[in-house]
Amino acid sequence: MTDHFETLMATVYVKAESGRSLLREGATAPMDPGAYRPSPEAMEKVVSALEQLGFRIEAKGVTLSISGPPELFEEACAVSLSREEKTVSEPLGAKKRTMRILKSSQAVMHIPELDDLIEGIVLSTP
């Protein structure tokens, strides 16, 4: 299904101390990220758990950026990944090109044993 050397990136939405949801509010969320910040303890638990599962932490802020092989996402999140072709336009109206991306069977993925700490995980699109 996938190349063995391929690495996927994803955004992890850790539950906020305030109970607000950056994942649900999305584009309507205020510019101040404070209301969406998880507690330091929750963030560290999530980082530790994801690393133990085999994910690499790429960046940490209000959300986490993680990476790993497709098979790890499929196994940890109980999803299936499939290839999809997507046509994108180059900047300044240059030619269009077709990209092959991996798409999850669930738009928002979950790791059942971390549902008390993580709202969801969304694959990044190149």
C-alpha positions as CSV (number, residue, x, y, z in Angstrom):
1,M,0.0,0.0,0.0
2,T,2.7,2.5,1.0
3,D,6.4,3.0,0.4
4,H,8.3,1.8,3.4
5,F,10.4,4.9,3.6
6,E,7.5,7.4,3.5
7,T,6.9,9.5,6.5
8,L,3.6,11.2,7.4
9,M,3.1,14.4,9.3
10,A,0.1,15.1,11.5
11,T,-1.3,17.7,14.0
12,V,-2.3,16.4,17.4
13,Y,-5.0,18.5,19.2
14,V,-4.3,18.0,22.9
15,K,-7.4,18.8,25.1
16,A,-7.2,22.4,26.5
17,E,-7.4,23.2,30.2
18,S,-10.2,25.6,29.5
19,G,-12.3,22.9,27.8
20,R,-12.4,25.0,24.5
21,S,-11.6,23.1,21.3
22,L,-9.3,24.4,18.6
23,L,-10.3,21.4,16.5
24,R,-14.0,22.2,16.7
25,E,-13.8,26.0,16.5
26,G,-11.2,26.0,13.7
27,A,-11.3,29.1,11.6
28,T,-13.7,30.8,14.0
29,A,-11.2,30.5,16.9
30,P,-9.9,33.8,18.3
31,M,-6.3,34.8,17.5
32,D,-5.2,34.4,21.2
33,P,-4.1,30.8,21.6
34,G,-4.2,30.9,25.4
35,A,-7.7,29.5,25.7
36,Y,-6.7,26.4,23.7
37,R,-3.4,25.6,25.5
38,P,-3.3,22.3,27.3
39,S,-1.8,22.0,30.8
40,P,1.9,21.3,30.9
41,E,1.2,18.0,32.6
42,A,-1.2,16.9,29.9
43,M,1.2,17.9,27.1
44,E,4.0,16.0,28.7
45,K,1.8,12.9,29.2
46,V,0.8,13.1,25.5
47,V,4.4,13.6,24.3
48,S,5.6,10.6,26.3
49,A,2.7,8.3,25.2
50,L,3.2,9.2,21.5
51,E,7.0,8.7,21.7
52,Q,6.4,5.3,23.4
53,L,4.1,4.3,20.5
54,G,6.9,5.2,18.1
55,F,5.9,8.7,16.8
56,R,8.5,11.4,16.5
57,I,7.6,14.8,18.0
58,E,8.5,17.5,15.4
59,A,7.2,20.6,17.2
60,K,5.3,21.5,20.4
61,G,3.1,24.5,20.9
62,V,-0.7,24.8,21.4
63,T,-0.8,21.6,19.3
64,L,1.8,19.0,18.5
65,S,3.3,18.1,15.2
66,I,4.2,14.5,14.9
67,S,5.6,12.2,12.2
68,G,5.8,8.5,11.6
69,P,5.5,5.8,9.0
70,P,2.0,5.2,7.6
71,E,1.8,1.8,9.2
72,L,2.2,3.4,12.6
73,F,-0.8,5.7,12.0
74,E,-2.9,2.8,10.8
75,E,-2.1,0.7,13.8
76,A,-2.3,3.3,16.5
77,C,-5.4,5.1,15.2
78,A,-7.2,2.0,13.8
79,V,-7.6,3.6,10.4
80,S,-6.7,2.6,6.9
81,L,-4.8,4.9,4.6
82,S,-5.2,5.1,0.9
83,R,-3.5,7.0,-1.9
84,E,-5.3,9.9,-3.6
85,E,-4.3,12.2,-6.4
86,K,-4.7,15.9,-5.9
87,T,-4.2,18.6,-8.5
88,V,-2.6,21.8,-7.2
89,S,-1.8,25.1,-9.0
90,E,1.8,26.4,-8.8
91,P,2.2,30.0,-7.4
92,L,1.6,32.9,-9.8
93,G,-0.7,30.9,-12.1
94,A,2.0,28.6,-13.3
95,K,1.2,25.1,-14.5
96,K,-0.8,22.7,-12.4
97,R,0.7,19.5,-11.0
98,T,-0.7,16.3,-9.6
99,M,0.4,15.1,-6.2
100,R,-0.2,11.7,-4.6
101,I,-1.1,12.0,-1.0
102,L,-2.3,9.6,1.7
103,K,-5.8,10.0,3.0
104,S,-7.1,8.5,6.2
105,S,-10.4,6.6,6.4
106,Q,-11.3,9.0,9.3
107,A,-10.8,12.8,8.8
108,V,-10.1,13.1,12.6
109,M,-8.2,10.1,13.9
110,H,-8.1,8.9,17.5
111,I,-5.8,6.8,19.6
112,P,-8.4,5.1,22.0
113,E,-6.1,4.8,25.0
114,L,-5.4,8.6,24.8
115,D,-8.9,9.8,24.2
116,D,-8.9,11.4,27.7
117,L,-6.0,13.7,26.6
118,I,-6.3,14.1,22.9
119,E,-9.2,15.6,20.9
120,G,-8.0,14.2,17.6
121,I,-5.2,13.8,15.1
122,V,-5.3,15.2,11.6
123,L,-3.0,14.3,8.8
124,S,-1.0,17.2,7.3
125,T,-1.5,17.8,3.6
126,P,1.7,18.9,1.7
